[in-house]
Amino acid sequence: GDTRRHKNFKQQPSIASQTNFNSLRERAKFLYETRKKLPIFASAEEIRSNMRKNDVMLLIGETGSGKSTQIPQFLVDEAWCKPVDRVITQEDGTTKTVSVGGCIAITQPRRVAAISLARRVAEEMGTPLGSSSPASKVGYSVRFDTSTSPSTRVKFLTEGMLLQEMLHDPWLTKYSAIIVDEVHERGVNVDLVMGFLRNLVSGKREGRGGVPLKAVVMSATADMESLQGFFSEGLNTQEKEQAQEKAAGVSVCHIKGRQFPVKTIYSPEPVHDFVDAALKVIFQIHYKEPMPGDILVFLTGQETVEALEYLVNDYATGMDPALPKVLVLPLFAALPQAAQQRVFLPAPPRTRKIILATNIAETSVTVSGVRYVVDCGKAKIKQFRTRLGLDSLLVKPISKSAAIQRKGRAGREAPGQCYRLYTEKDYLALDETNTPEILRCDLSQALLNMKARGVDDILNFPFLTRPPREALEKALLQLLNIQALEETGQISSIGLHMAKLPLTPTLGRVLLAAVENGPDCLRDVIDIISCLSVENIFLNTTSEEKKEEAEVARRDLYRREGDHLTMLATVQAYAAENTDRKAWATRHMVSHRAMQSVMDVRKQLTTQCRQAKLLPHPDDKTASRSSGSTAPSPILILQSFLAGFATNTARIVPDGSYRTVVGNQTVAIHPSSVLFGKKVEAIMYNEFVFTNRSYARGVSAVQMDWVGQALARQE
Ligand code: ADP
């Protein structure tokens, strides 16, 4: 199956990657006919006029109405959106001319959406994408992947990347407008973006020698209307008067979506294994329901997506050849670029697409052709475990609002059906809306970002939803522990460095600790951190039989020191494989797909460390790893990790179980770990997972001495 699908993909090169301007223009002209039919098109003039009069607009419109793709195009040619030359006085008294404004930023909660939207809008505007041509007008920027050109006017970026840009340019001088998309998702980063924006819009930037910054805040759900007050609350009396003089208030615009009826089919009984239940429903639809009509399945994460992908492909091999074929397409955040784009290609003739997605497809990404939705009713969400002081990913029931969004995906182009793999009673018991992430996650990254932006008074920051005081205090303590803050609460030089790395504060701390241990250690730590950025580099081995097979296949990769060094051995062996990496991966029961992502991240992190002069340039022969030298000791690598993870440790107790060093909680080594069933003095772990008991995942053996030293440095 896989090779066939791969070929299909290759036969249809992306139009935007061609630099033939004539064909780009032709394609844009063709797409214009489709664009004109989008619900938002009728409101184009109203939206332009609103934005001329006001600095802020709140735009509410259903998923698929055309918000993300069309709004930037409606605004980019407006007079207020042109770059303006300003003379500014520098600190030493001299003046220089700078260009202010001219670009539009559109933020997205997910990297997948940022990239696919940029690709689409580039096609619609008839321009090459990002760095592929210096004349490209549309680009994107996501963690570990930026593609822009000197002519970029429209830039899709993740919320985190906009926060990064603000660290370098607090006034966002390049931009004339910031469009905040999918604000209803309420991740921590969008709350921060909104807080910072409130202090930049409504004439606040003008005073700094710039031009006004405008903002459009977009939501797929109407419950975000309360945002209207948020911007005006931020103004003091004088500013309010000024805003009124210019009529620069907040306008609200509703876009009516196009929605066909969708029939809901509930599971009559509670479902215990939703992967299995989904498999049955998929083939029930495939056998009984007419074509065309693709199936979109909502699952919880990469693991369930891959498990179901395997089952569907396996079942399909035994299908009656007279039936239409099925084409299984996974869609999750850690999927390599090329595989993600395949979801948008039309199905080959007599083939039904089956898209297996995480909640990415809920509102961020619209795939055409879907008539059937299968909803498992769950999603993986980040939750802060106060007792343990860390975030963990938990599989939780979704909210009613999310269930309605998922169902809506089936009715975009024709009447559809939604199969809920839960009972109606369970549906009625769901929470109405998602809890904002800021109320349930570790705030250390958010606080580090605020501190780096010069926000000293965290408690008075304009939060969309104010997190509880204890959560803020806990995060401040954590930052203090990893030396990101000075005793005074000011950001430290380490902290500033950490804020600029595309990593969590903890992993940032690890990386900086590795810098002190020399370039060889740093390179190895980068390899391990790259592995930690994907869910699992190894193929799932749930059955006993498979487990034994894996033991043998991976024998030369396993390291007795634990999972960190096993990951290192795996990356290095994979990277050293020059002939057939895919075959190598299959032979070692390693996920080739995950390893491709790992290699992407590794390359980006290495480049970034070189740019920051943390790593020597590869041409600098004196500094590169000499073939005679021994590899850095595993001890140095693990000690670098302890600089960030000293509180993620547990020691063995006389009955042979492990108790956390901080908090004295019982924790077991996860069965996926190479240390599973082993008894060592102490363990350090990357994360906590909760299933029926508390598990440590990503585990390495450490010595209590080292833990003690690392904790002492935090005193
Ligand atoms: P909204 O932001 O309101 O959810 P979008 O602007 O994202 O709406 O989508 C508008 C339309 O553009 C959708 O119907 C979708 O089919 C199409 N579209 C969006 N992104 C892509 C893409 N990457 N490839 C193909 N079509 C796309």
Boltz pocket constraint, residues with backbone or C-beta under 6 A from the ligand:
constraints:
  - pocket:
      binder: B
      contacts: [[A, 38], [A, 61], [A, 62], [A, 63], [A, 64], [A, 65], [A, 66], [A, 67], [A, 68], [A, 69], [A, 70], [A, 116], [A, 117], [A, 119], [A, 120], [A, 344], [A, 363], [A, 364], [A, 366], [A, 367], [A, 368]]
      max_distance: 6.0
